[in-house]
Amino acid sequence: MVLIKMVCIESVLVADIATLVFNFDRYKN
């Protein structure tokens, strides 16, 4: 149960970072 929760949180975190990087790249160009 705890492991699944950790994986979910990690996935959300990675998705947030990917969105940030994508937006930063679009803003830069």
N, CA, C, O and CB atoms as a CASP TS submission, in Angstrom:
PFRMAT TS
TARGET T0000
AUTHOR 0000-0000-0000
METHOD Language model
MODEL 1
PARENT N/A
ATOM      1  N   MET     1       0.840  -1.200   0.000  1.00  0.00           N
ATOM      2  CA  MET     1       0.000   0.000   0.000  1.00  0.00           C
ATOM      3  C   MET     1       0.878   1.254   0.000  1.00  0.00           C
ATOM      4  O   MET     1       0.697   2.148  -0.827  1.00  0.00           O
ATOM      5  CB  MET     1      -0.952   0.003   1.228  1.00  0.00           C
ATOM      6  N   VAL     2       1.834   1.310   0.939  1.00  0.00           N
ATOM      7  CA  VAL     2       2.714   2.486   1.022  1.00  0.00           C
ATOM      8  C   VAL     2       3.539   2.615  -0.252  1.00  0.00           C
ATOM      9  O   VAL     2       3.767   3.716  -0.753  1.00  0.00           O
ATOM     10  CB  VAL     2       3.648   2.392   2.257  1.00  0.00           C
ATOM     11  N   LEU     3       3.982   1.471  -0.767  1.00  0.00           N
ATOM     12  CA  LEU     3       4.807   1.496  -1.979  1.00  0.00           C
ATOM     13  C   LEU     3       4.008   2.059  -3.149  1.00  0.00           C
ATOM     14  O   LEU     3       4.523   2.860  -3.929  1.00  0.00           O
ATOM     15  CB  LEU     3       5.327   0.079  -2.317  1.00  0.00           C
ATOM     16  N   ILE     4       2.762   1.643  -3.271  1.00  0.00           N
ATOM     17  CA  ILE     4       1.911   2.137  -4.370  1.00  0.00           C
ATOM     18  C   ILE     4       1.734   3.645  -4.241  1.00  0.00           C
ATOM     19  O   ILE     4       1.785   4.373  -5.232  1.00  0.00           O
ATOM     20  CB  ILE     4       0.521   1.425  -4.367  1.00  0.00           C
ATOM     21  N   LYS     5       1.525   4.107  -3.004  1.00  0.00           N
ATOM     22  CA  LYS     5       1.341   5.544  -2.787  1.00  0.00           C
ATOM     23  C   LYS     5       2.598   6.301  -3.181  1.00  0.00           C
ATOM     24  O   LYS     5       2.526   7.359  -3.807  1.00  0.00           O
ATOM     25  CB  LYS     5       0.982   5.835  -1.317  1.00  0.00           C
ATOM     26  N   MET     6       3.755   5.753  -2.810  1.00  0.00           N
ATOM     27  CA  MET     6       5.020   6.405  -3.154  1.00  0.00           C
ATOM     28  C   MET     6       5.203   6.483  -4.664  1.00  0.00           C
ATOM     29  O   MET     6       5.651   7.501  -5.191  1.00  0.00           O
ATOM     30  CB  MET     6       6.198   5.657  -2.520  1.00  0.00           C
ATOM     31  N   VAL     7       4.853   5.399  -5.358  1.00  0.00           N
ATOM     32  CA  VAL     7       4.992   5.379  -6.816  1.00  0.00           C
ATOM     33  C   VAL     7       4.062   6.420  -7.440  1.00  0.00           C
ATOM     34  O   VAL     7       4.438   7.106  -8.391  1.00  0.00           O
ATOM     35  CB  VAL     7       4.681   3.964  -7.379  1.00  0.00           C
ATOM     36  N   CYS     8       2.848   6.531  -6.899  1.00  0.00           N
ATOM     37  CA  CYS     8       1.901   7.518  -7.433  1.00  0.00           C
ATOM     38  C   CYS     8       2.444   8.927  -7.250  1.00  0.00           C
ATOM     39  O   CYS     8       2.412   9.743  -8.171  1.00  0.00           O
ATOM     40  CB  CYS     8       0.527   7.384  -6.746  1.00  0.00           C
ATOM     41  N   ILE     9       2.945   9.204  -6.045  1.00  0.00           N
ATOM     42  CA  ILE     9       3.496  10.537  -5.776  1.00  0.00           C
ATOM     43  C   ILE     9       4.685  10.814  -6.694  1.00  0.00           C
ATOM     44  O   ILE     9       4.845  11.923  -7.204  1.00  0.00           O
ATOM     45  CB  ILE     9       3.923  10.664  -4.292  1.00  0.00           C
ATOM     46  N   GLU    10       5.512   9.794  -6.895  1.00  0.00           N
ATOM     47  CA  GLU    10       6.687   9.965  -7.753  1.00  0.00           C
ATOM     48  C   GLU    10       6.257  10.258  -9.191  1.00  0.00           C
ATOM     49  O   GLU    10       6.854  11.096  -9.867  1.00  0.00           O
ATOM     50  CB  GLU    10       7.584   8.705  -7.706  1.00  0.00           C
ATOM     51  N   SER    11       5.216   9.559  -9.650  1.00  0.00           N
ATOM     52  CA  SER    11       4.723   9.774 -11.012  1.00  0.00           C
ATOM     53  C   SER    11       4.215  11.199 -11.171  1.00  0.00           C
ATOM     54  O   SER    11       4.496  11.859 -12.172  1.00  0.00           O
ATOM     55  CB  SER    11       3.605   8.769 -11.353  1.00  0.00           C
ATOM     56  N   VAL    12       3.465  11.671 -10.179  1.00  0.00           N
ATOM     57  CA  VAL    12       2.941  13.046 -10.247  1.00  0.00           C
ATOM     58  C   VAL    12       4.095  14.032 -10.256  1.00  0.00           C
ATOM     59  O   VAL    12       4.079  15.010 -11.003  1.00  0.00           O
ATOM     60  CB  VAL    12       1.989  13.342  -9.055  1.00  0.00           C
ATOM     61  N   LEU    13       5.100  13.773  -9.422  1.00  0.00           N
ATOM     62  CA  LEU    13       6.250  14.667  -9.348  1.00  0.00           C
ATOM     63  C   LEU    13       6.960  14.728 -10.701  1.00  0.00           C
ATOM     64  O   LEU    13       7.285  15.811 -11.189  1.00  0.00           O
ATOM     65  CB  LEU    13       7.227  14.205  -8.246  1.00  0.00           C
ATOM     66  N   VAL    14       7.197  13.564 -11.302  1.00  0.00           N
ATOM     67  CA  VAL    14       7.873  13.508 -12.602  1.00  0.00           C
ATOM     68  C   VAL    14       7.044  14.242 -13.653  1.00  0.00           C
ATOM     69  O   VAL    14       7.589  14.960 -14.491  1.00  0.00           O
ATOM     70  CB  VAL    14       8.115  12.037 -13.035  1.00  0.00           C
ATOM     71  N   ALA    15       5.726  14.058 -13.602  1.00  0.00           N
ATOM     72  CA  ALA    15       4.849  14.720 -14.573  1.00  0.00           C
ATOM     73  C   ALA    15       4.941  16.238 -14.397  1.00  0.00           C
ATOM     74  O   ALA    15       4.995  16.976 -15.380  1.00  0.00           O
ATOM     75  CB  ALA    15       3.376  14.238 -14.410  1.00  0.00           C
ATOM     76  N   ASP    16       4.958  16.703 -13.140  1.00  0.00           N
ATOM     77  CA  ASP    16       5.062  18.142 -12.879  1.00  0.00           C
ATOM     78  C   ASP    16       6.385  18.691 -13.416  1.00  0.00           C
ATOM     79  O   ASP    16       6.417  19.749 -14.044  1.00  0.00           O
ATOM     80  CB  ASP    16       4.940  18.429 -11.365  1.00  0.00           C
ATOM     81  N   ILE    17       7.463  17.970 -13.167  1.00  0.00           N
ATOM     82  CA  ILE    17       8.775  18.432 -13.638  1.00  0.00           C
ATOM     83  C   ILE    17       8.808  18.466 -15.167  1.00  0.00           C
ATOM     84  O   ILE    17       9.350  19.396 -15.764  1.00  0.00           O
ATOM     85  CB  ILE    17       9.905  17.516 -13.095  1.00  0.00           C
ATOM     86  N   ALA    18       8.219  17.435 -15.796  1.00  0.00           N
ATOM     87  CA  ALA    18       8.196  17.390 -17.261  1.00  0.00           C
ATOM     88  C   ALA    18       7.415  18.580 -17.809  1.00  0.00           C
ATOM     89  O   ALA    18       7.822  19.198 -18.793  1.00  0.00           O
ATOM     90  CB  ALA    18       7.575  16.060 -17.760  1.00  0.00           C
ATOM     91  N   THR    19       6.296  18.896 -17.171  1.00  0.00           N
ATOM     92  CA  THR    19       5.490  20.040 -17.614  1.00  0.00           C
ATOM     93  C   THR    19       6.277  21.339 -17.451  1.00  0.00           C
ATOM     94  O   THR    19       6.248  22.206 -18.324  1.00  0.00           O
ATOM     95  CB  THR    19       4.163  20.114 -16.821  1.00  0.00           C
ATOM     96  N   LEU    20       6.976  21.464 -16.327  1.00  0.00           N
ATOM     97  CA  LEU    20       7.771  22.671 -16.088  1.00  0.00           C
ATOM     98  C   LEU    20       8.833  22.825 -17.168  1.00  0.00           C
ATOM     99  O   LEU    20       8.996  23.904 -17.738  1.00  0.00           O
ATOM    100  CB  LEU    20       8.429  22.625 -14.693  1.00  0.00           C
ATOM    101  N   VAL    21       9.555  21.743 -17.447  1.00  0.00           N
ATOM    102  CA  VAL    21      10.617  21.788 -18.458  1.00  0.00           C
ATOM    103  C   VAL    21      10.027  22.116 -19.821  1.00  0.00           C
ATOM    104  O   VAL    21      10.591  22.915 -20.569  1.00  0.00           O
ATOM    105  CB  VAL    21      11.381  20.445 -18.514  1.00  0.00           C
ATOM    106  N   PHE    22       8.888  21.500 -20.146  1.00  0.00           N
ATOM    107  CA  PHE    22       8.254  21.739 -21.447  1.00  0.00           C
ATOM    108  C   PHE    22       7.851  23.203 -21.586  1.00  0.00           C
ATOM    109  O   PHE    22       8.102  23.826 -22.617  1.00  0.00           O
ATOM    110  CB  PHE    22       7.021  20.828 -21.627  1.00  0.00           C
ATOM    111  N   ASN    23       7.224  23.751 -20.545  1.00  0.00           N
ATOM    112  CA  ASN    23       6.799  25.151 -20.585  1.00  0.00           C
ATOM    113  C   ASN    23       8.010  26.066 -20.660  1.00  0.00           C
ATOM    114  O   ASN    23       7.993  27.059 -21.388  1.00  0.00           O
ATOM    115  CB  ASN    23       5.942  25.499 -19.352  1.00  0.00           C
ATOM    116  N   PHE    24       9.065  25.741 -19.913  1.00  0.00           N
ATOM    117  CA  PHE    24      10.276  26.570 -19.933  1.00  0.00           C
ATOM    118  C   PHE    24      10.886  26.582 -21.327  1.00  0.00           C
ATOM    119  O   PHE    24      11.320  27.627 -21.812  1.00  0.00           O
ATOM    120  CB  PHE    24      11.308  26.057 -18.905  1.00  0.00           C
ATOM    121  N   ASP    25      10.917  25.407 -21.978  1.00  0.00           N
ATOM    122  CA  ASP    25      11.473  25.324 -23.330  1.00  0.00           C
ATOM    123  C   ASP    25      10.637  26.162 -24.293  1.00  0.00           C
ATOM    124  O   ASP    25      11.181  26.879 -25.133  1.00  0.00           O
ATOM    125  CB  ASP    25      11.534  23.853 -23.808  1.00  0.00           C
ATOM    126  N   ARG    26       9.313  26.070 -24.169  1.00  0.00           N
ATOM    127  CA  ARG    26       8.442  26.819 -25.075  1.00  0.00           C
ATOM    128  C   ARG    26       8.601  28.322 -24.831  1.00  0.00           C
ATOM    129  O   ARG    26       8.577  29.115 -25.771  1.00  0.00           O
ATOM    130  CB  ARG    26       6.961  26.391 -24.890  1.00  0.00           C
ATOM    131  N   TYR    27       8.761  28.704 -23.565  1.00  0.00           N
ATOM    132  CA  TYR    27       8.906  30.119 -23.232  1.00  0.00           C
ATOM    133  C   TYR    27      10.228  30.664 -23.754  1.00  0.00           C
ATOM    134  O   TYR    27      10.308  31.813 -24.187  1.00  0.00           O
ATOM    135  CB  TYR    27       8.811  30.328 -21.716  1.00  0.00           C
ATOM    136  N   LYS    28      11.266  29.829 -23.712  1.00  0.00           N
ATOM    137  CA  LYS    28      12.599  30.254 -24.142  1.00  0.00           C
ATOM    138  C   LYS    28      12.624  30.501 -25.653  1.00  0.00           C
ATOM    139  O   LYS    28      13.246  31.460 -26.111  1.00  0.00           O
ATOM    140  CB  LYS    28      13.653  29.194 -23.755  1.00  0.00           C
ATOM    141  N   ASN    29      11.959  29.652 -26.421  1.00  0.00           N
ATOM    142  CA  ASN    29      12.033  29.750 -27.886  1.00  0.00           C
ATOM    143  C   ASN    29      11.033  30.697 -28.477  1.00  0.00           C
ATOM    144  O   ASN    29      10.991  30.870 -29.696  1.00  0.00           O
ATOM    145  CB  ASN    29      11.842  28.415 -28.496  1.00  0.00           C
TER
END
